[in-house]
Amino acid sequence: FAQRYNVFQKYTTIAAIRMHDEVTNELSSIMMMAQQSIEPQTTHDQEHENSREILQRATTTVHRARN
């Protein structure tokens, strides 16, 4: 039983690390989009589009992280 538990624990840890990497990458992407939104040459329409995209990606990332 202990050996099976250790294998299970190992796979659980690997899955958690992969999810962490995925979430970290997505948050990085969201941060870059937010940075682009505040650059002086960004138009008002681009700001709105970026805001929508940021909100959508952030929501998806939160849902993914919870599940």
Contacts in CASP RR format, 6 or more apart in sequence:
PFRMAT RR
TARGET T0000
AUTHOR 0000-0000-0000
METHOD contacts of the structure
MODEL  1
FAQRYNVFQKYTTIAAIRMHDEVTNELSSIMMMAQQSIEPQTTHDQEHEN
SREILQRATTTVHRARN
19 64 0 8 1.000
19 65 0 8 1.000
22 64 0 8 1.000
23 61 0 8 1.000
23 64 0 8 1.000
23 65 0 8 1.000
26 57 0 8 1.000
26 60 0 8 1.000
26 61 0 8 1.000
26 64 0 8 1.000
27 61 0 8 1.000
29 57 0 8 1.000
30 54 0 8 1.000
30 57 0 8 1.000
30 58 0 8 1.000
30 61 0 8 1.000
33 50 0 8 1.000
33 53 0 8 1.000
33 54 0 8 1.000
33 57 0 8 1.000
34 50 0 8 1.000
34 54 0 8 1.000
36 42 0 8 1.000
36 46 0 8 1.000
36 50 0 8 1.000
37 46 0 8 1.000
37 47 0 8 1.000
37 50 0 8 1.000
37 51 0 8 1.000
37 54 0 8 1.000
42 50 0 8 1.000
END
